């Protein structure tokens, strides 16, 4: 009699097994920024996770580059660390050569060239830059992975951006509202709005939570506030 041994599957298979390696991982997180008349507000959560695991609950995603510029970045944490290290080195070189800090507009252009330089193996990072420009007005710059950027009034990026952006469009951009008086955005409203949208995002997105780091940037510098979110 002839007996056929069934082909074994999974980890018990005896044949050759194809292994895959990815240079990227997604560590979640959300960043957002709002530009006012003479200020800018940057907000980002502090959860660092992968899949269904939380690596740490206290990983700030905002990085103060100068007295008037803050970078918010999330995505693959390894690329975030590499990118911020490169930026900080460039800023130190600029300050040593020119004896002054780089302006927010110049930092925005520099970040674009750094990202474009890596266009064939891009940094897996969502970047938003917020600050005060040379005229004292609030500015926000958003980026794609290969360095294309534009100046905006408000922008969200990261794992919960699809939930945050429509709310910002409605509350700041007055989209889908009729017969509404468009008032200038105050600093208090901007900060409260950041808290509200992150509270809503933490209810729906498992990669956003634990706390928010809020940076308020104006001509006097950067003020930082921490606001707790749900931790489950």
Order of alpha helices (4+ residues) and beta strands (2+ residues): beta-beta-beta-beta-beta-beta-alpha-alpha-beta-beta-beta-beta-alpha-alpha-beta-beta
